[in-house]
Amino acid sequence: MAQIRFPEDFHWGAATAAYQIEGAWKDDGRGASIWDTFSHTPGKVKNGDNGDVACDSYNRYKEDIGLMKDLGITMYRFSIAWPRIFPDGTGELNLKGLEYYSNLVDELLAAGIEPVCTLYHWDLPQTLQDCGGWENRDTIDAFVAYSEIIFREFAGRIKYWITLNEPWCISFLSNYVGIHAPGNRDLQLAVTISHHLLIAHGRTVKRFRELGIEGQIGFAPNVTWLEPYSNRKEDVDACRRGVAYFLEWFMDPVLLGTYPQFMLDWFAAKGVNLEIQDGDMQDMRYSIDFIGINYYTGNVGRYKQDEGLFDYEDIDTGYAKTDFDWFICPDGFYNVLCYITQRYGNIPLLITENGACYNDEVEEGCVNDTRRIQYLKQHLIQLNRCLESGVNLIGYLTWSLLDNFEWAEGYGKRFGLIHVDFQTLTRTRKNSFYWYKEVICKSGFDL
Ligand SMILES: CCOCCOc1ccc(-c2cn(C[C@@H]3NC[C@@H](O)[C@H]3O)nn2)cc1
């Protein structure tokens, strides 16, 4: 029987984010975030769900870390809620907020688990949004100042840092598509925000280096892979635009120092232009130690005139789908990681999110989520292919440790290895928890 084995020093972990799991939305001085505002606005989130309680991990983090220890992970990715640190975004520091994360980090370290800290996972302080949010360049400086406080507080304890989670979601999904907070629908605004986010990322990396913080820093774009339906140039170009929307638009400035010209031209043809000020592109270029990669889905696509933003349409090739209605495309994982390596060189890659939405429920104390096991197995095989192909992969953090608040979908989309009953907050290990535990123990699996 064929064996899939990973390097002994390969990091195995799981990921979460503050607004999705913590709850305690008004406890210990926490200020309002744009997601509190958005989720409390009727019609924005399915079933009227919000993050007021979520998984109550703010109060149950010791229980959650006990589950992580049982799982055997060596890395745990979490995010810090900016509004817990600066309730008004800037100004007065909330020491109780810092204390919570200090206790969390100490508990992780005591459990032998490496903390991976995401500084921004979408929960912008509402007071900053009231002043324009990421459209306002002042927010860039506010983010750097917030990040510096965290760097100084956790220097030596947190060794892996992520500035931004999924800048595509922060800019385009939230300000052009409009289904995430704050819910704008303006392409120029989204492009401007994407630019400001990359400046904020770069200046934060610069501050990290200036402070001489021990550890590694990167960011975590979400990427997809779109295979052209044919080798006709129009199909190839349409797929290239669709991939670049998530990938090159954010990675090229950080790793190559320029935006992809074909995307600048495409946006310009739609009357959307970037206002690049002196120093902006240099700020983005402060070198990072790794790239976090979030991958869920890919597809086959082709050119279709005037379809969507990029004259692109998906093809329904009959690939199976998750309960999020996303195509399952494991080959895309291999293809996109090889593409990233080919384009940017052998910079270390940390899979910061990969997982599947399946809404299996507890039956007689068990959750038989065989489809999630299948998804994880298929995608880990592709990661092993990448390693065999020389891709510099350092670890895999599955999304997610816990079922949690899946943004505009509320609690109806379950990604966790652990089932959460959102009425009782009872945690139940799913069968995928036990499967992943064995994978970690063996650093691989048998086919
Ligand atoms: C072009 C039109 O598109 C319409 C829907 O578009 C999307 C795209 C992407 C997502 C999406 C959701 N997730 C999972 C999260 N990653 C971060 C973590 O917080 C998880 O909860 N990743 N991507 C949702 C909707």
The ligand as an SDF file (V2000), in Angstrom:
LIG
                    3D

 25 27  0  0  0  0  0  0  0  0999 V2000
  -16.7600   36.5310   -6.7240 C   0  0  0  0  0  0  0  0  0  0  0  0
  -18.0760   36.3470   -5.9970 C   0  0  0  0  0  0  0  0  0  0  0  0
  -17.8660   35.5950   -4.7900 O   0  0  0  0  0  0  0  0  0  0  0  0
  -19.0230   35.4150   -3.9750 C   0  0  0  0  0  0  0  0  0  0  0  0
  -18.6430   34.6880   -2.6860 C   0  0  0  0  0  0  0  0  0  0  0  0
  -17.2390   34.8770   -2.4780 O   0  0  0  0  0  0  0  0  0  0  0  0
  -16.6030   34.3100   -1.4430 C   0  0  0  0  0  0  0  0  0  0  0  0
  -15.2570   34.0730   -1.6510 C   0  0  0  0  0  0  0  0  0  0  0  0
  -14.5060   33.5290   -0.6430 C   0  0  0  0  0  0  0  0  0  0  0  0
  -15.1030   33.2100    0.5640 C   0  0  0  0  0  0  0  0  0  0  0  0
  -14.2790   32.5950    1.5910 C   0  0  0  0  0  0  0  0  0  0  0  0
  -14.6780   32.1040    2.8100 C   0  0  0  0  0  0  0  0  0  0  0  0
  -13.5640   31.5760    3.3300 N   0  0  0  0  0  0  0  0  0  0  0  0
  -13.4190   30.8700    4.5970 C   0  0  0  0  0  0  0  0  0  0  0  0
  -12.8350   31.9300    5.5180 C   0  0  0  0  0  0  0  0  0  0  0  0
  -11.4460   32.2230    5.1770 N   0  0  0  0  0  0  0  0  0  0  0  0
  -11.0270   33.0080    6.3310 C   0  0  0  0  0  0  0  0  0  0  0  0
  -11.7040   32.3750    7.5070 C   0  0  0  0  0  0  0  0  0  0  0  0
  -12.2660   33.4060    8.2820 O   0  0  0  0  0  0  0  0  0  0  0  0
  -12.7970   31.4770    6.9270 C   0  0  0  0  0  0  0  0  0  0  0  0
  -14.0310   31.6990    7.5760 O   0  0  0  0  0  0  0  0  0  0  0  0
  -12.5320   31.7510    2.5210 N   0  0  0  0  0  0  0  0  0  0  0  0
  -12.9730   32.3580    1.4330 N   0  0  0  0  0  0  0  0  0  0  0  0
  -16.4610   33.4500    0.7780 C   0  0  0  0  0  0  0  0  0  0  0  0
  -17.2110   34.0010   -0.2430 C   0  0  0  0  0  0  0  0  0  0  0  0
  1  2  1  0
  2  3  1  0
  3  4  1  0
  4  5  1  0
  5  6  1  0
  6  7  1  0
  7  8  1  0
  7 25  2  0
  8  9  2  0
  9 10  1  0
 10 11  1  0
 10 24  2  0
 11 12  2  0
 11 23  1  0
 12 13  1  0
 13 14  1  0
 13 22  1  0
 14 15  1  0
 15 16  1  0
 15 20  1  0
 16 17  1  0
 17 18  1  0
 18 19  1  0
 18 20  1  0
 20 21  1  0
 22 23  2  0
 24 25  1  0
M  END
$$$$
